[in-house]
Amino acid sequence: MEKVIIASKNPVKIQATKNGFAKMFPSQKFEFVGITASSNVADQPLSNEETFRGAKNRTDNASGEVKGGDFFIGIEGGNQSPRPRSYQGGIIPSSRPSRD
């Protein structure tokens, strides 16, 4: 069974990852593990660039901390403030170690 490392212990992010994998790989079973991994950005990113950087940092930090993962998922939410409205969005990069 392949192991998916989620760079968060937030139950909403863990469930979102499980839902995504179930849709993408309906015939496969996975083990999901949530860990604490730093985003190295502000608690509330205020641009797409900062949100992406935080999500990528979470993915990279998780893959550096945990050995034996088959997928590493980082999820970061951010707040964008174009005038006249603001909106929230999320970015979810993933990585998979090469199989040399």
N, C-alpha and C positions, 0 to 999 in steps of 0.2 A: 504494500500500500504506500502510495506516495505521500510525503509530508509537506503541508503548506504552512509556512511560517508567516503569521500576520503581525506586523509591527505595531500592535496595539492590543490592549486588554479591554478595550471598549466593546461591550457586547453587541452594539449596533454595527460596528465595523466588522466584527467577527461574523455576524450573521449575514451581512452584505456579501462578504467574501464567500461564505458557504453557498449562498444563493447563486452567485456568479459562476462558481465552479460547477454547481449542479446543472446550470443551463448550458455551459460550454462543454462539459464532459459528462453527459447523463448516464453513461454506462460504467463510469469509473467511481471508485471509492477513494476517499482521501482522509488523512488524519490532519486536523486543523489545530494549530498551537498558537495562541496569542502570547506575545512577549512585550515588554516595555522597550521601546526604542525611541531615541530622541529625534526630533525633526530638525533641531538646530536653527529654527526660525521662531518668530514671535508666536505666542499662544494663539493669536488670531491673525493669520496672514492677510494682508490687505491688497494683494495683487495676484494675478495668475502666475507671474514669475515666482513670487515668494511661495505660493501654494505648491507649485510644481517642485521647487527646490526642497520644501519640507517633506513632501511625499517621497521624492527620490532619496533624500537623506535617510528617511525611515527605512526604506528598502535596503539601502547600502549598509546602514548600521545593523540591521537585523541579520543580513547575510554575513557580516563580520563577527557577530556574536554567537550565532548558532551554526554548528556544523551538522551536515546530514539532511538539510532541508532540500526539497526538490523544487519548491517555488517559494519566493519571498515577495510579500505584498505590503506596500506602504499606502496608507490612505490619509490624505490631508484635506481638510475643509478650509475654505477661505472666503473672505468677504470682499466683494468688488463694489466700488462706489462711483460708478459713472453718474453724472447728473442727468436727469432729475431723480433717479431711483438707485437703490443699491440692491445687490443680489448676492446670494451665496452659491458656491459651487464646490465641487470636490474633484480631486485628481488622484488617480490610482495607478501608479506605475508598478510593474512587476518585473522580477528577474528570475532566471532559471540558470543554475550553474551549468557550465559546459560539461559534456560527458566525453572527455578525451580518452 
